Amino acid sequence: MPITKKDFGQTPSGEKVHAYLLDNGKGVAAEIITYGGILKNLYVIDRNGVKTDVVLGRETLDDYLKNDGYLGALIGRHANRISGSAFELNGTVYKVGANEGRNSLHGGINGFDKKVWSAKALDTDEPSLKLSIVSPDGEEGFPGTLSVTVTYTVTADNALKISYKAVSDKDTVVNLTNHAYFNLAGHDSGTVDKQILQINSSFYTPNDSECMPTGEVLSVAGTPFDFRAPKPIGQDIDADFEQIEMFGGYDHNFALTGRGYRLGASVMCEENGICMEMCTDKSAVQLYTSNGLKEGKYKGGAKYGVHCGFCLETQYFPNAMAHSHYPSPILKKGEEYSFTTAYKFIVK
């Protein structure tokens, strides 16, 4: 299937960056740049035949070099937060990069979102792009040389599938994700408040003031976190509820119901008929409603701001090494870390 490649500039250190467009010829196309493995554009044809870009993004490589908010980026070695920028593994305390006060966020100071990934277009029936990097032992303080591949595929049934694999030569921790901000009405359409979200989760993890899970796992019943039945994202986004007020919306981890590869969430935009189903074999998803997105002009001159996108970041629970009852992010030497998340689009 067609994959096109073009130059997308070079980094200050002289590394060339390319953009790859994966088009399934059935109305869905994704553009990925090799800097940060970033999903720059994701096009879906809506019910009126309008080609709609449903992810927020930036315009140029220079813009992405200052990518506040991690728009569209691959995240690693450890997505989300590590308290005190340290964890204990096999009796050794590892100190990792602190980039959010005293804590580590999304891999630290120079995470995978700031790497230029090697890219290979795959000769398959569906357009696929395989990205790879090697993170040396001790990078950002993490143990082990970690070899990572992430494969983006635009499937014949109109899904963007992201397959993650990693292997280490030492015991380590790994928690990879993608930080796409979705807006099914179009990246330039304003807030996502009216879009209808359902999450297959009965439990969420409340945060402390640093947006760090406390260790509790609470029922969503009777709270703004109950998305078991579909409801507008904005219905409770300003609720008189401490966990909402602390962060100006949602920035929380939901424990997904069931095991294995299953439907984790679904979203619908009633205005244009674009629906998205998120399937994954990960244990949890972070719902983030772009509460801290800086106001300004982004790709195509679009103006973004608070609540202009939502993220569904599939992951292990944040700060899992501090809580033994959370699913473990430990990757043993020589074992393979492997999981898949797909965002499937249906137009009604």
N, C-alpha and C positions, 0 to 999 in steps of 0.2 A: 504494500500500500504506500501511497506517496508520503515521503518525508522530505521536506526542504530545509536547507541549511543556509544561514547567512552570517556575516560578521556582525558582532555586537560590541566592538571596541576592544580595548585592552586595559588591564589593571595598571596602577602606578608602577608595579614591579615588572611590567612588560608581558604578562601572561595574556594570550589572546582569548577572547570570550566569543562564543557563538550562540546563535539562537536557532532552535530546531522547531519546525512546525509539523505536528502530527495530525493528519486529517483522515478520518475514516470514510469520507465521501458520502456520509449519511446524515450530515448536519452537525456533527461535533468535531471540533478541532482544538488542539492544545499547543501553545507555544511555550517552550522551556528554554531558559538560558543556562549556560554551563556555570556561570558564577552563582554559587549558592544553590545550584540545582533548582532555580526559581521557576515556578509556574507563573509566567508573565501574563498570559491571556488564555481564556477558556471560552470558546465560542459554542453557543447552542442556538438553533433555529427555533423561535417561539411559535405560538399557535397562529400568528399573523404572518409568518414567513420572514420575520425580522431576525437578522443575525445579531445575537446578543452576547456581549462579553460579560460573563457572570463572576469574574474575580477582580478584586481590586489590585492595582499595580502601579508601577512607576514607568517613566518614559525612557530613560537612558541608563547606561551603565553607571555614569557618574551619580545619578540619583540612587541607584541600588547600592553603590558603595557606602552610602549614608542611609541604609535601610532601617530606619527606626520603625519598630513594629514587626519586623521579620516578614514583610509581605511576600507570600508565596514561597518562602524558602524551605529547603530541607533543614531539619534541626537535629543536631547531635553534638557530642556523643550522648548527651542526656537531655531529653526534652523536659521542659518545665523546670521546677525549682529544686535545689539541694540546699537544705538549711545549713547556715554557717559555712557554706562552700566546703564541706568535708563529709566523708563517710568512712565507715570501717568495713574492711573486707579481709577475711582470713587473718584477723588479729592486727592488721596494719591500718592506720588512719591515713587516708589520702586527702590532701588539700587540693582543691580544684579552683579554677579561675572564678573570682568574685566580680560580678558585673552588675549586680542589683543590690546596692548597699553591701551588707555582709554576706549576702547569699549569691548562689550561682544560678543563672537563668539560661536555659536553652543552649547549654554546652560551654558557657563561659565567655571569656573575652574574645577569643577567635574560634568560634564554633564552626560547624560545617556550613552554616549559612554564609560564611565569608571565604569559602574555598572555591577554587576553580576546579570543577570536576572533569575527569576524562569522560568522553562521550563516544558511544558507538551506536549507530542506527542498525537495528536488527532486521534481518531478511526474514520476515514472518508475514503471515496472512493479515495480521492487524499491525498498524504502525506502532512501533515500539522503539524506545530510546533507553539504552543502558548507560547509566552514569556510575562512575567508580572513583573512589579515593582510598588512600592508605593513610591512616592517622598513626604517627609513630608513638612508641612507648613513652609515656610521660607527658604527651601533649595535653595542655591545660590541666595537668596533674593526674590524668587518668592512667591506670596501669594497662600495659599490653599494647602491642602493635595491632591495630584493628583494621582489617580490610573490609570495605563496605561497598556494596552495589545497591543501587536503587534503579528500578526499571519502571518507566512510565509507558503505559499502553493505552491507546484509544481503541476501545473494543468495538466489535461489530454491532453490539447491542447498546451503543451510545454511553458507555461508561469510561471514565478516566480511572484506570487501575494503576495503583502504585504498589510495587512489590519491593520489600526491603530484605536484604540479607547482609549478615556480617559474621566474621570469624576473628578470634583473637588468639595470640600465642601465650597469653596469660589470662587467669581469671580477671574479669573486669565487670563493669556495669554498662549496659547499653539500653537506650530508650530513644528510638528514632521516630520522627513524625514529619508531617508537612504542615506549614503554617499559612495555608491559603485562607484568604478572607473572601467569603462568598456574598454576593448580592444577586439573587435570581431575577430581579427586575432590571438588572444591568448595573455595571460597576459605577455608573455616573448618575444613578437614579435617586440618591438620598438615603434615608435610613431604611433599615430592614424591619422596622417595628411591625408592619402589617403582614409579613411573611409567616406562614403557618408551620410551626415546628413540632415534631413528635420525637421523643427520645425513649428508647426501650430501656428504661432504667427506673428502678424503685429506690435507689440509694445514691446519695451524693456525699462528698467529703467537704465539710465546712472549713473555712480558712481563718487563720489569725490575721492580725493587722498587716502582716508582711505578705499576704496572699499565699501563705504556707499552710497546707492541710494540718489540722490539729491532731490527727490520728483517729478522730471520730468518724464513724460511717453512719449517717443518719437517713431515716426514711424521708422521701420527698413528699409524702402524703400531707396535705394541708399546708404546703409551703409554696412559694413562687417557683420552686425547683421541680414541681410536678408537671412534667411534659409527657406523661404516659398517654394522655389523650391530646390530640392536636390542639394547639392554641397559638395565637399570634406571639411572636417573640417579644413584642413590646407590651404585652398585656400586663405583666407584673414587673417590668424592668425598672419602674420607679416605686416599687412597693415599699411600704413602711415595715421593713424587715431587715434586721441588722446586716445579714450577709449580703444583701443587695445594696444597702446604703453605703457599706464600707468601700465598695468598688465601683459604684455608679452603674451597676448592671451585673451581668454574669461573667465571672472568670473562675469557673469551678469545674471540678472533676466529677463525672458521673460514672458509677459502676454499671457496666452494660449487662443486661440480663442474658443468661445463657453462656454457652461456650462454643468454640469453633467459629467458623466463618458464618456470620449471620447478619441480619438487618439490625443496624444500631440506631439509625435515626432517619427521618425523612422530613423534607421541607417542601412547601408549595408556595408559589407566587400566583395568587389568583388573578392578578392583572394581565399576565401574559401566558399563563398556562404552564410555565416551566416548573417541573417537579424534580427533586433530587433525592435519591435514596443512597444512604451511606451504609455500606457493608464492610465488616472487618472481622478479623480473628483476634484482635487485641482485647484486653480486659476492660478498657475504659476509654472515655472521650472527654476532652476538655472543651466546654462551651465557653467561647469568649466573644463578647458582643462589642468589640473594638471600643471599649470604654476610654482607653487612653490614646486613641489614634489622633495624631496631631492634625489640626486643621490646616489645609493648604491645597495647592494644586498638584495633581498627580497625572497619570497617563492621559493623553488626549486633552489635557487642560481641565480635567474633571476636578471638582472640589469635593474633598472627603472631610469627614469629621467624626465625632462620636456617634456610634451605633450605625455607621454606614456599611458595615459588613459583619458577618458572623463567621467564627471559626469552629470547625469540628475536628479537633486535633486528637487522633487516635493514639493511645499511649498506655504505658503502665501508670499506676497512680503516682502523682508527684511526691518527691521526697520519700520514696518507698524504702530506701535503706534505713530510714529512721524508725520505721514502723513494721515490725515483723509480721503483722497480720495482713499487710498489703501484698499483692502479687509481686514477686521478686524480679528485679531487673538484672540480676546477676547472670552473666554469660560465662560459662566455664571454658577453660582453655580447650581449643580444638572443636568445641561444639558450634553448631550453626544457629545464629539468631535469624529467624525468618517469620515474616508476617506480611499480610496484604490488606490494603484498604482500597475500596473502589467507591467512586461517586458516580452513580448512574443517573442519566437524565431521561425523563419521560415528559412528553408534552401533551396536555389535556385540553 
